[in-house]
Amino acid sequence: MPLVIYSLLRLAIFIVTVGVLYLVGMGGWLVVLVAAIIAAAVSYLALAKQRDAAAVFLEHRAARRTRRPSTADADAAAEDDAS
């Protein structure tokens, strides 16, 4: 869930940045490019806590995957036991 929250907050920052730049008078593809750069910088500075929570979430998820044996390993172990 922290990953979803972080992603939604980054998207919201991008949308607000696009809106502000559009109201200032910037248009076309340039508004999207400049908004992406500004939103990346703002989210890097403002969302450190959410980014860390998302990173911890992904780290725990990856650790759970590596602890669980794959079905190929289980099949190989069953064949070894049957021999």
NORWO-V239593 format. One record per helix or strand of 3 or more residues. SS is the DSSP state (H for helix, E for strand). FROM is the first residue (numbers start at 0). TO is the last residue. If there is no record, write none. Layout:
SS FROM TO
SS FROM TO
This chain:
H 1 23
H 28 45
H 47 66
H 70 81
